[in-house]
Amino acid sequence: MVKKKRKTTGKSSVTLSLTSQAHDRLAEMAQKSGFSRSAFVESVMTGKVRSPRPMQTRS
């Protein structure tokens, strides 16, 4: 859901609901990539960063 549009950057603020595990994973991946969480998501969506592979479960 779009909350508001920022005048200076042309970006919109959105709400994203994640499980605590997904939130932790996002924070970890963003940090390893050198991005904030928001910048990491945007970079994945614009193709500047490869989409992360799904975590594989061990048998």
N, C-alpha and C positions, 0 to 999 in steps of 0.2 A: 504494500500500500504506500503510495506516495504521500509524504507529509507536507513538504514545502520545497519550493525551488529556491536555490541559493543564487542571488543576483550576481555575485562576483565570479563564480566558477561555472555557472550553468548546470550545476549538479543538483540532484534531488535527494532528499533524505528519505530513506526507506527503513522499514522494520523487518527484521529477519528473525524467525523463531528457530532455534536450534536446540538439540539435546545438549546436556552439559559435556558429553563426550565429543560431539561435533564442534562445539564452541572451543574446547581445549585443542582439538586437532587444527582448527582454523587458526587459532592464535600461534600454535607451534609452527605451522607451515608458513604463515606470514613472517614470523620472526626469522626463520631459517632463510627466507627469500629476501629479507631486508626491507619488508614493506609493513605498513600498518595493516590491520585486518581489512579495513575498507579499501585501501589501495590494492591489496592482494586480490580481493574479490573482483575489483574492477579490472585488474590486469589479466586475470583468468578469463573474464568475460570478453575482453577486447583482443584476446589472443597474444598478449605480450608475454604471458607466462604460460607454460604448458599446463593443461588441465591435469590435476593430480590423478594418479591411478587409484582405483578403489583399493582399500586395504584388503589383503587376502587373509582368509581365516586359515589357521593351521589345523591340519587333521591329526 
